[in-house]
């Protein structure tokens, strides 16, 4: 493992500790700062976490377009939660145009990679989403 990868893992783990208040005071701004460090080094968990924070406005300004960018980076690396959340963004038109075809693609990838949420979405047969 390279030094950069080690630093990305360490930054992500620190971000999780600050997000959860694990041994440190809970601070979403600090968590976001560490997630950004991990994400910039290509760490999929960090990219997903930072994208999620931007989608929800926790610790950072809410910016759904930026959320989609980070979720896409993580999703393209096979991160199942990022793939699921990207599917949600496409379904709801958050940060991009509604695109049910793209949503289904990401939900399938997430389900194949073990996301129970994506599998449930696909199995629900939601006519509103599958008919478009």
NUMARMI-816172 format. One record per residue (C-alpha): x, y, z; residue in three letters. Coordinates in Angstrom, 1 decimal. Each point is the difference from the previous one (the first is absolute). Layout:
    east   north      up  residu
       X       Y       Z     ALA
...
//
This chain:
    east   north      up  residu
     0.0     0.0     0.0     UNK
     1.3     3.5    -0.9     UNK
     0.5     2.8     2.4     UNK
    -2.8     1.9    -1.7     UNK
    -2.4    -2.9     0.5     UNK
     1.0    -0.3     3.6     UNK
    -0.7     3.7     0.5     UNK
    -3.4    -0.3    -1.8     UNK
    -1.0    -2.9     2.3     UNK
     1.1     1.9     3.1     UNK
    -1.8     3.1    -1.1     UNK
    -3.2    -2.0    -0.6     UNK
     0.2    -1.7     3.4     UNK
     0.5     3.3     1.7     UNK
    -3.0     1.4    -1.9     UNK
    -2.2    -2.9     1.2     UNK
     1.1     0.6     3.6     UNK
    -1.0     3.7    -0.2     UNK
    -3.3    -0.9    -1.7     UNK
    -0.9    -2.6     2.6     UNK
     1.6     1.8     3.0     UNK
     2.1    -3.1     0.6     UNK
     2.6     1.1     2.6     UNK
    -0.1     3.6    -1.2     UNK
    -2.8     2.6     0.1     UNK
    -2.4    -0.5    -2.9     UNK
     0.7     2.7    -2.6     UNK
    -1.4    -0.4    -3.5     UNK
     2.2     2.9    -1.3     UNK
     3.2    -1.8     1.1     UNK
    -1.4    -3.3    -1.3     UNK
    -0.5     1.6    -3.4     UNK
     3.5     1.5     0.0     UNK
     1.5    -3.5     0.6     UNK
    -2.4    -1.6    -2.5     UNK
     1.1     2.5    -2.6     UNK
     3.7    -0.9     0.6     UNK
    -0.8    -3.6    -0.5     UNK
    -2.2     0.7    -3.1     UNK
     2.7     2.1    -1.7     UNK
     2.3    -3.0     0.3     UNK
    -2.5    -2.2    -1.8     UNK
    -1.3    -1.8     3.0     UNK
    -3.5    -1.3    -0.9     UNK
    -1.4     0.0     3.5     UNK
     1.2     3.6     0.5     UNK
    -1.6     1.0    -3.4     UNK
    -3.3    -1.6     1.0     UNK
     0.0     1.6     3.4     UNK
     0.8     3.4    -1.3     UNK
    -2.6    -0.4    -2.8     UNK
    -2.6    -1.0     2.6     UNK
     0.9     3.0     2.2     UNK
    -0.4     2.4    -3.0     UNK
    -3.4    -1.7    -0.9     UNK
    -1.3     0.6     3.5     UNK
     1.8     3.2     1.0     UNK
     1.7    -1.5     3.1     UNK
     3.2     1.8     0.9     UNK
     0.2     1.5    -3.5     UNK
    -2.2     2.1    -2.1     UNK
    -2.7    -2.0    -1.7     UNK
     1.0    -0.3    -3.6     UNK
    -1.7    -2.9    -1.9     UNK
     2.1     0.5    -3.2     UNK
     3.2    -0.4     2.0     UNK
    -1.6    -3.0     1.9     UNK
    -0.6    -1.7    -3.4     UNK
     3.6     0.6    -1.0     UNK
     1.4    -1.6     3.1     UNK
    -2.6    -2.8     0.0     UNK
     0.8    -0.7    -3.7     UNK
     3.7    -0.3     0.8     UNK
    -0.6    -2.5     2.7     UNK
    -2.7    -1.9    -2.0     UNK
     2.3    -0.4    -2.9     UNK
     2.4    -1.8     2.4     UNK
    -2.7    -2.5     0.9     UNK
    -1.1     1.5     3.3     UNK
    -3.5    -1.5     0.5     UNK
    -1.3     2.8     2.3     UNK
     1.1     2.7    -2.4     UNK
    -1.6    -1.9    -2.9     UNK
    -3.3    -0.2     1.9     UNK
     0.1     3.6     1.1     UNK
     0.9     1.1    -3.6     UNK
    -3.1    -2.0    -1.1     UNK
    -2.1     1.9     2.5     UNK
     1.4     3.3    -1.4     UNK
    -0.9    -1.0    -3.5     UNK
    -3.5    -1.1     1.1     UNK
    -0.7     3.2     1.9     UNK
     1.8     2.4    -2.4     UNK
     2.3     1.2     2.7     UNK
     3.0     1.7    -1.5     UNK
    -0.8    -1.2    -3.5     UNK
    -3.0    -0.7    -2.2     UNK
    -2.3    -2.8     0.9     UNK
     1.2    -3.1    -2.0     UNK
    -1.7    -3.2     1.0     UNK
     2.2    -2.0    -2.4     UNK
     3.1     1.2     1.7     UNK
    -1.6    -0.5     3.4     UNK
    -0.8    -3.7    -0.8     UNK
     3.5    -0.5    -1.3     UNK
     1.5     1.2     3.3     UNK
    -2.5    -1.9     2.1     UNK
     0.9    -3.2    -1.9     UNK
     3.7     0.6     0.5     UNK
    -0.6     0.7     3.7     UNK
    -2.1    -3.1     0.4     UNK
     2.6    -2.2    -1.7     UNK
     2.6     1.5     2.4     UNK
    -2.1    -0.9     3.0     UNK
    -2.3     3.0     0.7     UNK
    -3.2    -1.3     1.6     UNK
    -1.6     3.5    -0.4     UNK
     0.6    -0.1    -3.8     UNK
    -1.3    -3.6    -0.2     UNK
    -3.2     1.1     1.9     UNK
    -0.5     2.9    -2.4     UNK
     0.4    -2.2    -3.0     UNK
    -2.3    -2.7     1.4     UNK
    -2.7     2.5     1.1     UNK
    -1.2     0.3    -3.6     UNK
    -0.8     3.6     0.5     UNK
    -2.0     0.8    -3.1     UNK
     0.7     3.7     0.3     UNK
     3.7    -0.7    -0.5     UNK
     0.1    -2.9    -2.3     UNK
    -2.5     1.2    -2.5     UNK
     1.8     3.2    -1.1     UNK
//
